[in-house]
Amino acid sequence: MDRTDKLINNREPKRMLLMFAVVLLLAAGAWYLISGAVADAAMSERIRGALAFSGGQRFTDVPDDEYVQKGAELAANYGISADMSPRLLGGYSELRTRIFLYGFGALAAADLIWLIFGLSQLFRVYSGMEKVRLQCLELSEKLGEAPGVIGDDMSCIRRLSDSVALTSRRLGYINSELADARNDIADFLADLSHQLKTSLAVIRLNSDILAEVDDIPPERRTQLTDEMTGNIDGMEELVLAALKLAKLNAGAVEYELEMQPLAETCRESVKRISPLLRKNGIKTELFCPEEISFPHDRAWLCEAIENLIKNAADHAECSIIRVEAESLPSAVKLSITDNGRGIPQEDIPRLFERFGKATKGRNMTSVGIGLSIARKIAAAHGGDITVYSDEGIGTKFVLTFLL
């Protein structure tokens, strides 16, 4: 932005020019009146000097009233007195014109210097703002980069530049978060579609066999139908779990945290999962003192506990699952322990990833999202989940809720 552009496209320089013109007009009018008074005083003093000289005083002395009176008496015959109008003397107009021009020129010069200095400072501010604007344009393409410092310390331009830098860093962070979320969603959809394709492939294959082969034995027909039903149930469970996880990730869950006994929540969780436990021949042991209470949303915490129990039932190959609660001075601990085959240490870091089941002995009817859901629910209640496992002995999931 050059000076012409700054002058044309901004109101402030135009206002300064208008103010300069107004000040000049006011100064011209005021100084015109002042110049008349100054010229009158100068001419009056000139008359007194001439009368004093006529009265016998030396020309170089300051006029004395006595000599002025004597001179006035001598000049009375000519119509000259000390009280005569100075504007009657010759050269009055020339004197007043000179006084006006010299004084107005000095005022105009001072006003012009003020205008030039003011415009230069204003253009300097515009230059700083233009640099900030260019920085914003560059940062729009390079979010997160730290821009250079512009302006003096504590100046408006410096504070504006610092604000742009802070905004750039925040936008860079948001952009990074959005990129991670976009990649996370892409991975989630890829995993979800892979899981669905596997079940759909089984359903399509079995349906084709049932449609094309007429003489299928009843046992084989029942087997194919059961496989289709199992995969449909698995797909339903997968979709419902994926929707829950998506809702948790989006922060769209409104938890109703109420102070209530943990024992009732644990009993409800075990009751909801008991059909699966009976089917697998798994016994449950519940040790939860009635006096342990803390603020939680029963429905969602039941979901987390149920997912942990189901994970043990699906993968641990255990016969007993123990649910135990413990109250500490600053926390409440809830443990879900099984006596199964344990988890290899290298698999533990991946347990809470989506579809991150153990590498060995996978149960293909498990959707692989339950542990992720459980951890997010625990985090929403101000807690976390810790895993302890020994191969051949069993696994313990510990939910710790800070009070």
Long-range contacts (C-beta under 8 A, 24 or more apart in sequence): 1-126, 1-127, 1-130, 3-123, 6-122, 6-123, 6-126, 7-119, 10-126, 12-122, 13-119, 13-122, 13-123, 16-115, 16-118, 16-119, 16-122, 17-115, 20-111, 20-112, 20-114, 20-115, 23-111, 24-107, 24-108, 24-111, 27-104, 27-107, 27-108, 27-111, 28-104, 31-100, 31-103, 31-104, 31-107, 32-100, 32-104, 34-103, 35-96, 35-99, 35-100, 35-103, 36-96, 38-96, 38-99, 39-86, 39-92, 39-95, 39-96, 39-99, 40-86, 40-87, 42-86, 42-95, 42-99, 43-86, 43-87, 43-89, 43-92, 43-95, 44-86, 46-86, 46-89, 47-80, 47-82, 47-84, 47-86, 47-89, 48-82, 51-75, 51-80, 51-82, 125-156, 125-157, 128-155, 128-157, 128-160, 128-161, 129-157, 129-160, 131-161, 132-157, 132-160, 132-161, 132-164, 135-161, 135-164, 136-164, 139-164, 139-168, 139-171, 143-168, 143-171, 143-172, 143-175, 144-168, 144-169, 144-171, 144-172, 144-173, 144-175, 144-176, 145-172, 184-249, 187-354, 188-242, 188-245, 188-246, 188-354, 191-354, 191-355, 191-368, 192-238, 192-242, 195-238, 195-355, 195-367, 195-368, 196-235, 196-238, 198-364, 199-231, 199-232, 199-234, 199-235, 199-238, 200-231, 200-235, 202-227, 202-228, 202-231, 203-228, 203-231, 203-232, 230-365, 233-365, 234-364, 234-365, 234-367, 237-367, 238-367, 238-369, 241-367, 241-369, 241-370, 241-373, 242-367, 242-369, 244-303, 244-369, 244-373, 245-354, 245-369, 245-372, 245-373, 245-376, 248-373, 248-376, 248-377, 248-380, 249-376, 253-300, 253-380, 255-297, 255-300, 255-380, 255-381, 256-297, 257-295, 257-296, 257-297, 257-381, 258-295, 258-296, 258-297, 258-298, 259-293, 259-294, 259-295, 260-293, 260-295, 260-296, 260-298, 261-290, 261-291, 261-292, 261-293, 262-288, 262-292, 262-293, 262-294, 262-296, 262-325, 262-332, 262-334, 263-288, 263-289, 263-290, 263-292, 263-325, 264-298, 265-296, 265-298, 265-301, 265-302, 265-305, 266-305, 266-323, 266-325, 266-334, 268-298, 268-302, 269-301, 269-302, 269-305, 269-306, 269-309, 269-323, 270-309, 270-323, 272-302, 272-306, 273-306, 273-309, 273-310, 273-313, 276-310, 276-313, 277-309, 277-313, 277-321, 280-313, 281-319, 282-313, 282-318, 282-319, 282-320, 282-321, 283-319, 283-320, 283-321, 284-309, 284-320, 284-321, 284-322, 284-323, 285-320, 285-321, 285-322, 285-323, 285-324, 286-323, 286-324, 287-322, 287-323, 287-324, 287-325, 288-323, 288-324, 288-325, 288-334, 289-325, 289-327, 291-327, 292-325, 292-326, 292-327, 292-332, 294-332, 294-401, 294-403, 295-381, 296-381, 296-401, 297-381, 300-377, 300-380, 301-377, 301-381, 303-373, 303-374, 303-377, 304-373, 304-374, 304-377, 304-378, 304-399, 305-334, 305-336, 305-374, 305-399, 307-370, 307-371, 307-373, 307-374, 308-336, 308-370, 308-371, 308-374, 308-385, 308-397, 308-399, 309-336, 310-366, 310-370, 311-366, 311-370, 311-371, 311-397, 312-336, 312-338, 312-340, 312-395, 312-397, 314-363, 314-365, 314-366, 315-340, 315-357, 315-358, 315-361, 315-362, 315-363, 315-366, 316-340, 316-341, 316-342, 316-394, 316-395, 317-341, 317-361, 318-394, 330-402, 330-403, 331-400, 331-401, 331-402, 331-403, 332-400, 332-401, 332-403, 333-398, 333-399, 333-400, 333-401, 334-398, 334-399, 334-401, 335-396, 335-397, 335-398, 335-399, 336-396, 336-397, 336-399, 337-394, 337-395, 337-396, 337-397, 338-394, 338-395, 338-396, 339-393, 339-394, 340-394, 340-395, 341-391, 341-392, 342-389, 342-390, 342-391, 342-392, 342-393, 342-394, 342-395, 343-387, 343-389, 343-391, 343-395, 344-391, 345-389, 348-387, 348-389, 351-387, 352-385
